[in-house]
Amino acid sequence: MTTSLGRVIPPDTGLMDLEAAELARRTTAGEVSAAALVEASLARIAERDPALNAFSVVLADVARAEAAERDAARERGEATGPLHGVPVAIKEELDVAGCVTTFGGRANSTPVAADSEVVARLRRAGAVVVGKTRMPEFGQWPFTESVDGGRTLNPWDPRHTPGGSSGGTAVAVAAGMVPVAIGGDGGGSIRIPSACCGLYGLKPQRGRVSTAPHPHLWWGLGTVGPLARSVRDSALVYDVLRGTTHADRFTAAEPATSFVEAAAAEPGRLRIGWSTRSQLPLRHPAAVDAAAVRDTAALLSDLGHDVREVQPRYPDATAAFLPQFFGGVRDEAEQVEHPDRLERRTRQTLRLGRWASRRAVERGLRAGERLREKADRIFDDAGIDVLLTPTLGQRPPRAGVLDGLGAVRAMWVAQPMIAHCALWNLTGQPAAAVPAGLAPDGLPLSVQLVGRTGAETTLLSLSAQLETARPWTMPEQTRWADA
């Protein structure tokens, strides 16, 4: 910004430390302009992203023009949306008009003409898209590393991974470059990077958020949603996004209340079962992650809930997960313009999954529905409303974990990261990664709350209660300066 005397006023980058809800309140009240928010976001990206590699594309000129439109509309007296002027970032797998939808690789080269339904809804709500965020190719891995994009690094400790596949999204939010950003979750890809980066990440009920123009994201596995620094911001964005179109294969029943109302409401006395048991055989969480579950269980008991340890009998998800995983990667690979540019590891995945025909995928979907019925029985048999587990099956590993690995070995090293998450993609039930303090290694701790079918409002109310009782923080600026 320049004064009439030509003096440059540096952007107020501290604005990016505020919640999206507060920023929208300020722009709506005229206390700050959308242009000022965008400049603050772009300044933070310029300052911090070179060390972290969260963004694949920064849309500086487009975002400035869009912010100017927001300010002009308000000056004309037009109604403002719930995200008026708020800078947001979008994961690479989602269409943003004028950008190449890369899926995290280099096999596409032509910009798309129109926004995905999610991006269109964000813009209609007043948000300003400042860029797109990195992911592993086709979101296959819980680590944000690719041949084209390199490594994305954790802002708490750049020696470590931020998780994936929505790792760029998580880093952009945790490092204060945007207040909230959009990711996707096909096996933990919202919850895992949220856990690694100290964020709140709710995987919604299947069919809650549109995947249009595509009928699905990885068949029954994938959902779209925000990664946020607060429960309120997550709820605010979900109220903007929720609802599907005629193009969507999956739909969900409307909630009884808005998500914002749920996040502001007391949850009441809930029956909560906790367990550190893994969904995968012979996989055990790190001791600090198991302790975080027990500590959270004790806190929830102190808050008045009926809390007890349970031993859920998780069903074997292999027959349902693998065809949807391989079928999802294949479907996205068939959309690219230059298949010869796919990563070697991706080509190996495609060869491994040649058996995952459309018929096999449909069988996997039916198997997933049977798993949902069995998962519902976990709640019924234990007499609980919410299941509390670890989010991660291991501490975030060092960045570069995929270096030199083929598809088979990459799948093996990915297993501990998804050991508590993947089942809920198959069943479609909502699940949230909730910050739970810091571990001695300096990286965040996280626990997972899993709800019954369609029970996002319960998870939001309970998550907000935990946030109030045990506030969470973001990494200090010195961490980025030293990166």
PyMOL commands that set and color helices and strands:
alter all, ss='L'
color gray80, all
select helices_A, chain A and resi 13-17+20-29+34-52+60-75+117-124+137-139+167-174+191-197+231-241+259-264+287-302+318-333+339-341+344-352+358-382+407-418+422-427+456-469+477-481
alter helices_A, ss='H'
color red, helices_A
select strands_A, chain A and resi 55-58+87-91+128-133+145-146+150-151+180-185+200-203+223-228+271-274+306-309+386-390+431-438+444-451
alter strands_A, ss='S'
color yellow, strands_A
deselect
rebuild
show_as cartoon
